[in-house]
Amino acid sequence: MTTFDDRERAFEAKFAHDEEMAFRVVARRNRLVGQWAAELMKLTPEEADAYAKTVVHADLEEAGDGDVVRKVFGDLSAAGVEIDEAAVQAALDEQTVAARRQLMELK
């Protein structure tokens, strides 16, 4: 019975680690997308940092990436940047890879 309990605990620990890592990747990706968008809007470094934080917080509104895409696309459009939602989604995809790489380097 202890072998089964040990395996169960190991599985639960791995699941918790994987979930935490996924959360960290998404949070880092959102910050990178916020910095990317801030650069397109020509914000100052201080404004860019604050904006990147708002993008991270925007992801907490609903499940999935739709809330982040809508926020970034809306903010870019309001700032007069010529862009479409597909380009914002492509930036999300690119920054997901970058975020995962950055977090792996920290290990």
N, C-alpha and C positions, 0 to 999 in steps of 0.2 A: 504494500500500500504506500510506503514512503517513496518508492520510485515514481509512482503515478503522481503523488503530491509534488515531488520535486520537478517533474516535467511540467505539471500544471503551473507552478510558480514561475518556472523559466519562461513558459509561453506568455504568461501574463506580463512578466517583466519586459520581454521583447516587444510585445504589443504596446505597452506604455511608452517604451523608448521610441518605437517607430512613429507613434502618434505625436509625441513631443517633437521629434525631428521634422515631421511633416508641417506642424504648426510653425516651427522656427523658419523653415524654408519659405513658407507663404508670407510670413511677416517680413522676412528679409527681402523677398521678391517685391512686396508692395512698397517697401522703403526705396528700393532701387528704381522702381517704376515712378515713384513720386519724384525722385531726383532727376530722372530722365525728363519727365514732364516739366519740372521746374526749369531745367536748362532750356527747353523749347520755349518756355514763357519768359525767359531771360530774367529770372528772379535773382536777387542777391543771395549770397551763400546763407545768410541767416534766414531769409524768406524761404529758400529752398529746403532747409532743414525743417522748418516749421511745416511747410507744405507736405514734405515726405511723411511726417508724423500724422497729418490729417488723412493721407491715403491709407496708412496702416489702420487707423481707427475706422475708416469707411468700410473696411472689409468685415467689420463686426455687425453690420446692419442685416445681412442675410447670408444664407449659405451660397457658396459658389463665387465666381469672379464677376458676376454681373454688376454688383454694386461698385466695385473698383473701376470697371470699364466705364460705367456711366459717369462716375465722379470725374475721372481723369479726362474723358472725352468732353464732358460738359465744361470743365475748367479750361481745357485747351481751346475749345471753340469760343468760350467767352473772352479769352485773351487774344483772339484773332488768329490763332494758329490754324492753318489749313491742314486738317487731318481727318481721317475717318475712323470708325470704331474698329475696323479690321487692323489698322495700323497699331491701335492701342492694344488690341488682343495679341498681335505679333510681338509687341514690346513685353507684354506679360510673359509670353512663352520664352522669349530670349532671356529675360531676367530671372525666370525660374531656374534655368540652367546655370546662370551666373551665381544665383543665391545658393544653390546646392553645392557648387564648386567652392564657394567661399566658406561654407559651413564645414565641408570635408577637410579643408585646409586647416581649420581651427582644431580639429581632432588630434 
